[in-house]
Amino acid sequence: MKSTNSFKFYVLDLLFKIPWIIIGALMAAISLEVILIPNELIDGGITGISMMLSEMMGFSLSFLLFLLNIPFVLLGYNYLGKRFAFSTSLGIISLTVSTGLLEIFPPFLNGNPILLIFIGGILLGLGIGIVLRNGGALDGTDVLALLISSKTSYSVGESILIINFFIFLFALILFGWKGALISIITYFIATTIVDMVRT
């Protein structure tokens, strides 16, 4: 009886968290496709690498997001468990589908660029934080950050920022000082929000 009740609780808890993972992924996708990409800014992590490859080679962002995150889902499965791997797969698939749908539409949000970038950073941080809080991840570097955080004194947000230092260096070459610097500021806002939401 006890094991049956435990299983029911496990299933109900997972069912409660699934919609939040999808919502978080959608928020991140809106930040990427509606705010960051139209302003020639990049996200960090595998998402940022995907954005740069999409810019340089013309591949679909949604396709690259799915492809490049596969190894990290497997890493999460090996070190963080089946449930984490499932939740992360759901988050990445939701992000992939959402960005794929938003790619169809032209940029439709206009206004003060500084305000938009600030909103983009908050929205991205909220999306990532919600997914992490509900047991998944949206990006391969989130998986690495969780592993680093579990073994060191660094928070998940700090770990994400450290990992992405090298990605933003490459962004400096691709987008120049202005684009890279604003991307770093936006991502700093996002990682701050991640730690706030997750805790």
Helices and strands as residue ranges (DSSP letters): H 2-30, I 31-36, H 45-57, H 61-80, H 82-102, H 113-133, H 140-151, H 156-163, H 165-198
